[in-house]
Amino acid sequence: MKIKTFLILALIAAAAASGLSAQNVTSPYSKFGYGLLGDNATSAQRQMGGVGYAMRSGRQVNVMNPAAYAAMDSLTFLFDIGTDISMYWRQDETGKTHDWGGGLDYITMQFPVTRYIGVSAGLLPYSSVGYSFGSEIDNGVSNHQGTGGLNQLYLGAGVMPFKNFSVGFNISYLFGNIFNDVYATQTGSTSQSLFEQVMEVKDYHFLFGAQYTLRLSRKNSVTLGVTYSPGKSLLGKTYMLKYHSVSTGVAPDTVAPGVVKLRDKFSLPDTWGVGLAYDWNRQLQAEVDVTYQNWADVKYEQIENFSGTKFANRWRIGAGASYLPDPRGSYLRRVTYRAGGFYNRDYVMVDGNYVKDYGFSCGLGFPASSAKTIINLGFEYHQRQATPNPLLKEKYFNITLGVNFNQVWFFQNKLR
């Protein structure tokens, strides 16, 4: 039965992995830099404002801080898969528009190696790009479209060297393609020219974490969590193609300066995360997280026709709580109730303006018939805009769905 379940989960992961990079975001702000960033949060964590640096639970995978892997039960296997659907509303000087997005969000799994060591693996988005908008040019119109993003295929481990303290790490294979296209149509003509900017990334990435829990009493505790991901120069290449007429099928020209290696020209920042969590009797949890990234120091060279993007240091604060009334009570009392919020000053600057977004979230964790498996249904409201000049205001509503399979795999029943 366990082998059959594992094969089913493996097939789900393999089928879903092929669609992870196809996750749709529809924001013109994703045109800049590497796109909109993900923060490694699962569906349950997103319901709590995207917190997780200090979260320790043996019942869910916490990729935000790999030190948490060591907190799992030595007989448990976890598999978590998440997806979302987004509805967008936008407003600028041209009027109001709306759009849809969404897709597969993440795939993670976790299992124990020993009583004090846990291992996790999975696939997560690092960034996502998706937009489409038009503008007027001399003697014609242009349409700007972007797709793609960067993904993380990770493997990590958490170790508990002594009671209440754990450390961990993730090593990720960072990969993906980003496409920024400009279609130009001359007035009175039906043919289109296409200028396509392509960035291909194949690299590695590290994340380190630590957690310490202080027991205040038998039912009360606080946990401090810290994470660090070192900045690095990116590996890969970028180039620009020009299609003189899209409809003719003629091979494109590679625009000067040709293929450019990313090394020493494009980079990622250092990332620091700090969280403080309170736990009461494993029923009530509350947490506050702060994230800081020094994007102002990264390299992002001005290659031919690349957007002249300027970066600002990013910081994000999130807070959230969850409550489980009675793990042994009636069905409604075994449902987990979650809520949270966040404020984020993003890393891109647009025409000298900072970009900020904030939001609120809530959700429910429904226990399935298998008792330990949880279906996490969440709702998020976000608002994003530039400041001090608002430029483009975006409001969007997300519905997130995550299924957290929790099974006892390593216990042998000796009673027949």
DOPAKOL-878040 format. One line per field, with one value per residue (C-alpha): residue number from 1; x, y, z; residue in one letter. Coordinates in Angstrom, 2 decimals, padded with zeros to 5 digits. Each point is the difference from the previous one (the first is absolute). Example, Ala and Ser with C-alpha at 12.3 -4.5 7.8 and 13.67 -1.06 7.14 Angstrom:
2
seq <- (1|2)
u <- (012.30|001.37)
v <- (-004.50|003.44)
w <- (007.80|-000.66)
type <- (A|S)
END
This chain:
416
seq <- (1|2|3|4|5|6|7|8|9|10|11|12|13|14|15|16|17|18|19|20|21|22|23|24|25|26|27|28|29|30|31|32|33|34|35|36|37|38|39|40|41|42|43|44|45|46|47|48|49|50|51|52|53|54|55|56|57|58|59|60|61|62|63|64|65|66|67|68|69|70|71|72|73|74|75|76|77|78|79|80|81|82|83|84|85|86|87|88|89|90|91|92|93|94|95|96|97|98|99|100|101|102|103|104|105|106|107|108|109|110|111|112|113|114|115|116|117|118|119|120|121|122|123|124|125|126|127|128|129|130|131|132|133|134|135|136|137|138|139|140|141|142|143|144|145|146|147|148|149|150|151|152|153|154|155|156|157|158|159|160|161|162|163|164|165|166|167|168|169|170|171|172|173|174|175|176|177|178|179|180|181|182|183|184|185|186|187|188|189|190|191|192|193|194|195|196|197|198|199|200|201|202|203|204|205|206|207|208|209|210|211|212|213|214|215|216|217|218|219|220|221|222|223|224|225|226|227|228|229|230|231|232|233|234|235|236|237|238|239|240|241|242|243|244|245|246|247|248|249|250|251|252|253|254|255|256|257|258|259|260|261|262|263|264|265|266|267|268|269|270|271|272|273|274|275|276|277|278|279|280|281|282|283|284|285|286|287|288|289|290|291|292|293|294|295|296|297|298|299|300|301|302|303|304|305|306|307|308|309|310|311|312|313|314|315|316|317|318|319|320|321|322|323|324|325|326|327|328|329|330|331|332|333|334|335|336|337|338|339|340|341|342|343|344|345|346|347|348|349|350|351|352|353|354|355|356|357|358|359|360|361|362|363|364|365|366|367|368|369|370|371|372|373|374|375|376|377|378|379|380|381|382|383|384|385|386|387|388|389|390|391|392|393|394|395|396|397|398|399|400|401|402|403|404|405|406|407|408|409|410|411|412|413|414|415|416)
u <- (000.00|002.83|001.82|-003.21|-000.58|003.60|-000.33|-003.21|001.66|003.07|-002.21|-001.84|003.33|001.42|-003.12|-000.29|003.71|-000.27|-002.59|001.62|001.77|-003.32|-001.51|-001.69|000.46|-001.47|001.70|001.80|002.33|001.39|001.62|002.84|003.00|-000.59|-003.76|-002.14|001.77|-001.25|000.85|-000.14|-003.28|-002.44|-003.77|-000.33|002.73|-001.52|-003.24|002.02|001.50|002.89|001.81|002.17|003.56|-000.79|-002.68|000.72|-002.49|000.30|-003.19|000.98|003.02|001.65|002.37|000.30|002.37|001.66|000.87|-003.68|000.50|001.53|-003.22|-001.99|-001.06|002.37|-002.88|-001.58|000.11|-001.31|-000.98|-001.44|-001.21|-001.56|-001.75|-001.78|-002.44|000.30|-002.39|001.57|-001.38|002.18|-000.37|002.20|-000.51|-001.53|-002.75|-000.79|000.68|-000.29|001.71|000.47|003.09|001.16|001.36|002.17|001.84|002.33|000.76|001.80|000.66|001.74|001.07|002.23|003.44|000.54|-001.78|001.96|000.38|-002.70|000.37|-002.15|-000.15|-002.25|-000.63|-000.78|-000.26|002.78|-001.60|-002.86|-000.48|-003.30|-001.42|-001.58|-000.66|000.10|001.36|000.19|003.18|000.84|-002.08|-001.42|-000.62|002.01|-001.11|002.15|-000.23|002.01|-000.02|002.14|001.89|002.61|-000.61|001.77|000.46|001.27|001.36|000.48|000.62|-000.59|001.95|-000.72|003.46|-001.55|-003.46|-002.05|002.67|000.26|001.86|-000.58|000.77|-001.48|001.98|-002.04|000.41|-001.19|-001.26|-002.45|-000.51|-001.36|-001.45|-000.73|-001.58|-000.88|-002.27|000.10|-002.76|000.25|-003.09|-001.81|001.97|-001.04|003.54|001.72|003.63|001.10|002.84|000.52|002.27|000.88|001.72|000.97|001.15|001.65|001.58|000.02|-001.20|000.44|-002.21|001.10|-002.17|-000.06|-002.77|000.01|-003.03|-000.29|-002.47|-001.83|-002.19|-001.52|-002.40|001.75|003.09|001.61|002.24|002.56|000.83|002.74|000.83|002.72|000.38|003.29|-000.06|001.76|000.77|-002.42|001.00|-001.72|-000.36|-002.15|-000.55|-002.45|-001.67|-001.65|-002.68|-000.52|-003.44|-001.59|-002.32|002.69|001.75|003.42|002.75|000.68|003.13|002.04|000.34|003.37|001.78|-001.10|-000.04|001.11|001.04|-001.72|003.04|001.31|-002.78|-003.16|-000.28|-002.29|000.09|000.67|-003.25|-000.57|-003.09|-000.89|-003.14|-001.40|-002.82|-002.15|-001.64|-002.67|-000.69|000.51|-003.42|000.77|002.95|000.87|003.04|001.64|002.62|002.34|001.81|002.82|001.80|002.74|-001.16|001.56|003.43|-000.71|001.19|-002.53|001.82|-001.51|000.16|-001.35|-003.71|-000.21|-002.15|002.05|-001.13|001.10|-000.27|-000.70|000.66|-003.02|-001.56|-003.14|-001.82|-002.66|-002.10|-002.50|-001.66|-001.68|-002.38|-001.08|-002.89|000.23|002.07|-002.22|-003.37|-002.81|000.84|-000.42|002.17|002.71|000.10|003.01|-000.88|002.69|000.39|002.81|001.29|003.17|001.63|002.71|002.20|001.06|003.41|-000.78|-000.27|-002.11|000.77|001.57|-002.94|000.11|-002.47|-001.85|-002.70|-001.93|-002.73|-002.08|-000.68|-002.05|-000.71|-001.10|001.76|-002.55|000.95|-000.59|-001.36|003.57|000.06|003.54|-000.36|-001.08|-001.65|000.98|-002.37|001.09|-001.02|002.30|-000.59|002.96|000.50|003.10|000.98|002.96|000.77|000.09|-001.45|-002.56|000.42|-001.96|-002.20|-000.63|-002.43|-000.22|-001.76|001.59|-001.57|002.68|-000.40|002.56|-000.24|002.35|000.27|001.17|000.56|001.69|002.42|002.75|-002.00|-000.23|-003.01|001.12|-003.55|-001.75)
v <- (000.00|002.40|-000.76|000.56|003.33|001.08|-000.84|002.02|002.99|-000.34|000.01|003.10|001.74|-000.95|001.13|003.22|000.87|000.41|002.73|001.92|002.46|000.53|001.60|003.17|003.41|002.97|003.12|002.64|000.46|-003.49|001.49|001.38|-001.91|-003.72|000.37|-000.27|-001.88|-003.04|-000.47|-003.83|000.12|-002.91|000.43|-000.23|002.62|002.35|-000.10|001.45|002.93|-002.03|-000.61|-003.03|000.82|-001.06|-002.57|-003.49|-002.72|-003.71|000.12|002.28|000.73|003.35|000.91|003.57|-001.25|-003.40|-000.27|-000.91|-003.34|-001.41|000.58|-002.76|-003.30|-002.87|-002.12|002.58|000.64|003.36|000.98|003.47|001.33|003.43|002.00|003.34|002.03|003.80|002.75|003.39|003.54|002.84|003.73|002.61|003.15|-002.07|-001.55|-003.25|-003.57|-003.47|-003.33|-003.57|-001.96|-002.92|-003.51|-002.44|001.64|-002.58|-003.67|-001.05|-003.17|-000.82|-003.12|-000.90|-001.59|-000.43|001.28|003.25|000.47|000.84|000.30|001.94|000.34|001.79|002.57|003.67|003.23|002.55|002.60|000.25|002.17|000.60|003.15|001.39|003.65|002.31|003.45|002.40|000.57|002.21|-001.18|-003.02|-001.87|-002.40|-002.82|-001.09|-003.57|-001.99|-003.60|-002.41|000.24|-001.75|-003.26|-001.73|-003.76|-000.42|-002.61|000.85|-001.41|001.10|-001.26|000.33|-000.09|000.54|000.42|002.99|001.15|-000.97|001.10|-000.79|000.81|-000.18|-000.30|000.89|-000.40|003.35|-000.18|001.57|002.31|003.54|001.40|003.70|000.63|003.19|-000.37|003.06|000.58|002.85|002.07|-001.42|-003.26|-003.49|-001.33|000.11|000.28|-001.64|000.93|-002.77|000.20|-003.40|-000.81|-003.61|-000.88|-003.24|000.46|-001.04|001.76|-000.53|000.67|-000.47|000.14|-000.42|-000.22|000.06|-000.71|001.29|-001.92|002.46|-002.66|-003.37|001.57|003.24|000.55|002.56|-000.75|002.24|-000.79|001.48|-000.68|001.18|-000.48|001.35|002.16|-001.21|000.72|-001.80|-002.67|-000.16|002.17|002.73|001.16|001.87|-001.22|002.05|-001.50|002.32|-001.49|-002.45|-001.56|-000.92|-002.59|001.37|-000.73|002.95|002.11|000.16|003.65|001.38|-000.61|-003.59|-002.65|001.49|-002.13|000.95|-000.57|003.27|001.95|-001.23|-001.09|-000.78|001.70|-001.19|-000.90|000.16|-001.25|000.25|-001.32|-000.28|-002.46|-000.76|-003.39|-000.97|-003.70|-000.70|001.59|003.72|001.33|003.63|001.30|003.18|-000.12|002.56|-000.52|002.20|-000.19|002.40|000.27|003.46|-001.70|-002.65|000.12|000.29|001.34|002.10|-002.37|001.08|000.85|-001.36|002.18|002.53|-001.52|001.47|-002.11|001.01|-001.96|-002.18|-000.50|-001.84|-000.43|-002.64|-001.10|-002.77|-002.46|-003.40|-001.67|-003.64|-000.14|-003.70|-002.60|-002.78|001.76|000.14|000.63|003.80|000.12|-001.93|002.63|002.39|003.70|002.38|003.72|002.46|002.99|001.49|003.16|-000.19|002.65|-001.81|-000.04|001.72|003.72|001.32|003.49|000.93|-001.35|-002.73|-002.87|-001.14|-002.55|-001.07|-002.49|-002.08|-003.71|-002.64|-003.67|-003.33|-003.33|-002.79|-003.46|-002.75|-003.47|-001.23|002.24|001.40|001.12|003.67|001.90|003.68|002.49|003.62|003.48|002.99|003.65|001.99|003.56|001.12|003.42|002.30|002.91|002.99|000.00|-002.85|-000.71|-003.28|-001.21|-003.72|-001.86|-003.74|-002.79|-003.45|-003.33|-002.45|-003.75|-002.30|-003.69|-001.13|-003.82|-001.21|-003.72|-002.38|-001.96|-001.27|-001.83|-003.79|-001.44|-003.24|-000.96|-002.12)
w <- (000.00|000.86|-003.26|-001.96|001.76|-000.65|-003.72|-000.23|001.67|-002.24|-003.10|001.26|000.60|-003.41|-001.85|001.97|-000.25|-003.74|000.56|002.85|-002.27|-001.78|003.10|-001.19|001.55|-001.81|001.29|-002.09|003.00|-000.74|-003.14|002.10|001.35|000.48|000.49|003.12|002.79|001.90|003.67|000.32|001.96|-000.15|-000.17|003.80|000.49|-002.58|002.02|002.90|-001.93|-001.45|003.31|000.78|001.13|003.58|-000.79|001.40|-000.78|-000.59|-002.08|-002.88|-002.20|000.71|-002.84|001.28|002.73|-000.63|003.72|000.49|-001.81|003.18|001.96|-001.74|001.50|-000.78|-001.39|-002.29|-003.76|-001.30|-003.54|-000.72|-003.35|-000.55|-002.70|-000.26|-002.09|-000.25|-001.07|-000.82|-000.19|-001.33|-000.38|-001.71|-002.06|-002.83|002.13|001.81|-001.12|001.55|-000.64|001.26|000.96|002.07|-000.30|001.89|002.89|001.62|000.67|003.18|001.97|003.27|001.87|002.99|-000.29|003.74|003.08|-000.22|-003.78|-002.54|-003.79|-002.45|-003.80|-002.44|-002.69|000.68|-002.00|000.58|-002.26|-002.50|-003.10|-001.76|-001.60|-003.17|-000.79|-003.01|-000.77|-002.91|-002.01|-003.00|-002.97|001.83|003.22|002.13|002.24|002.96|001.23|002.54|001.22|002.00|003.26|002.13|001.87|002.90|000.14|003.55|002.40|003.66|003.46|003.57|003.03|003.72|001.70|003.42|001.49|-001.20|-002.49|-003.67|-003.12|-003.65|-003.61|-003.50|-003.19|-003.08|-003.71|-001.31|-003.58|-002.42|-002.97|-000.05|-003.23|-000.54|-003.42|-001.88|-003.04|-002.32|-002.57|-002.50|-000.73|-003.04|000.04|001.20|000.44|003.39|001.00|003.23|002.33|002.56|003.05|001.45|003.29|000.73|003.52|001.14|003.41|003.65|003.15|003.76|003.01|003.63|003.11|003.77|002.61|003.79|002.19|003.56|002.18|002.25|001.59|-000.83|-002.52|-000.99|-002.13|-002.29|-003.00|-001.68|-003.62|-002.20|-003.66|-002.38|-003.75|-001.42|-003.10|-003.11|-003.63|-002.32|-002.48|-003.36|-003.06|-001.52|-003.56|-002.21|-003.19|-002.75|-002.22|-002.97|-000.65|002.41|-002.59|-002.58|002.18|-000.96|002.53|002.32|000.17|003.21|000.90|001.14|002.32|-000.60|002.73|003.35|002.97|003.26|002.22|001.55|-001.77|001.74|003.62|002.95|003.43|003.53|001.73|003.76|001.80|003.70|001.67|003.52|000.73|003.04|000.56|002.53|000.48|-003.74|-000.57|-000.30|-001.99|-000.75|-001.89|-001.29|-002.80|-001.59|-003.34|-001.36|-003.37|-001.17|-003.62|-000.36|-000.09|-002.65|-003.60|-002.84|-003.03|-002.72|-002.96|-003.40|000.39|003.55|002.22|001.95|003.29|003.31|003.14|003.60|003.17|000.74|003.39|001.02|003.31|000.54|002.97|000.46|002.34|-000.09|002.44|000.34|002.54|000.89|-001.89|001.43|-000.13|-002.55|-003.65|000.16|003.13|-001.88|-002.76|000.19|-000.32|-001.35|-000.74|-000.70|-001.91|-001.50|-001.33|-002.67|-001.63|-003.14|-001.66|-003.31|-000.62|-002.89|-001.33|003.33|002.01|002.62|-000.35|003.10|000.65|003.03|000.71|002.35|000.03|001.75|-000.43|001.36|000.42|-000.47|001.33|-002.57|000.74|000.54|003.12|-000.43|-003.64|-000.17|-002.85|000.29|-001.65|000.16|-001.15|-000.59|-000.85|-001.38|-001.17|-001.93|-001.29|-000.53|002.33|000.18|-003.56|000.01|-003.76|-000.05|002.86|000.28|002.22|-000.07|001.80|000.32|000.81|001.16|000.36|001.56|000.85|002.75|000.06|003.42|000.38|002.42|-002.20|002.24|002.68|-000.07|001.78|001.68|001.01|-002.62)
type <- (M|K|I|K|T|F|L|I|L|A|L|I|A|A|A|A|A|S|G|L|S|A|Q|N|V|T|S|P|Y|S|K|F|G|Y|G|L|L|G|D|N|A|T|S|A|Q|R|Q|M|G|G|V|G|Y|A|M|R|S|G|R|Q|V|N|V|M|N|P|A|A|Y|A|A|M|D|S|L|T|F|L|F|D|I|G|T|D|I|S|M|Y|W|R|Q|D|E|T|G|K|T|H|D|W|G|G|G|L|D|Y|I|T|M|Q|F|P|V|T|R|Y|I|G|V|S|A|G|L|L|P|Y|S|S|V|G|Y|S|F|G|S|E|I|D|N|G|V|S|N|H|Q|G|T|G|G|L|N|Q|L|Y|L|G|A|G|V|M|P|F|K|N|F|S|V|G|F|N|I|S|Y|L|F|G|N|I|F|N|D|V|Y|A|T|Q|T|G|S|T|S|Q|S|L|F|E|Q|V|M|E|V|K|D|Y|H|F|L|F|G|A|Q|Y|T|L|R|L|S|R|K|N|S|V|T|L|G|V|T|Y|S|P|G|K|S|L|L|G|K|T|Y|M|L|K|Y|H|S|V|S|T|G|V|A|P|D|T|V|A|P|G|V|V|K|L|R|D|K|F|S|L|P|D|T|W|G|V|G|L|A|Y|D|W|N|R|Q|L|Q|A|E|V|D|V|T|Y|Q|N|W|A|D|V|K|Y|E|Q|I|E|N|F|S|G|T|K|F|A|N|R|W|R|I|G|A|G|A|S|Y|L|P|D|P|R|G|S|Y|L|R|R|V|T|Y|R|A|G|G|F|Y|N|R|D|Y|V|M|V|D|G|N|Y|V|K|D|Y|G|F|S|C|G|L|G|F|P|A|S|S|A|K|T|I|I|N|L|G|F|E|Y|H|Q|R|Q|A|T|P|N|P|L|L|K|E|K|Y|F|N|I|T|L|G|V|N|F|N|Q|V|W|F|F|Q|N|K|L|R)
END
